């Protein structure tokens, strides 16, 4: 990557920190993407994002799911169609409001989310386990500081994590 694109203020320490954060972002994105391999191509990343949101929300109106993912209602409809056909999601309606579409994970859909989460935890533990104990503690502390610096709710929409 062209380091001149990373420079913000000429401060070598800031530049090094930015370079490290970009590298960590690539690693974490890689972990998230590789975690879908445990599903043997059963779902795409956008489909998995919907499954993960539904795992968090439980039964939810499709408009809530759209808001949580930052997507249009028509996109949610298409994603839901595929996930319903695959047996991962159930489409329903609210009692007394037949026009309100609800979405909910099936047991199979919940198992897919659980499998991916377990793989991610195992892989992140493996990566952290490669560090000596003292470095692990410093990395953990630094990551906690980063989370605080980002601010409460960063990476969240409508109080729901937008999973990668």
Buried (B, 14 or more C-beta within 10 A) or exposed (E): EEEEEBBEEEEEEEBEEBBEEEEEEEEBEEBBEEBBEBBEEBBEEEBBBBBBBBBBBEEBBBEBBBBBBEBEEEBBBEBBEBBBEBEBBBBEEEEEEEEEBBBBBBEEBBEBBEBBBEBBEEBBEEEEEEEEEEEEEEBEEEEEEEEEEEEEEEEEEBEBEBBB
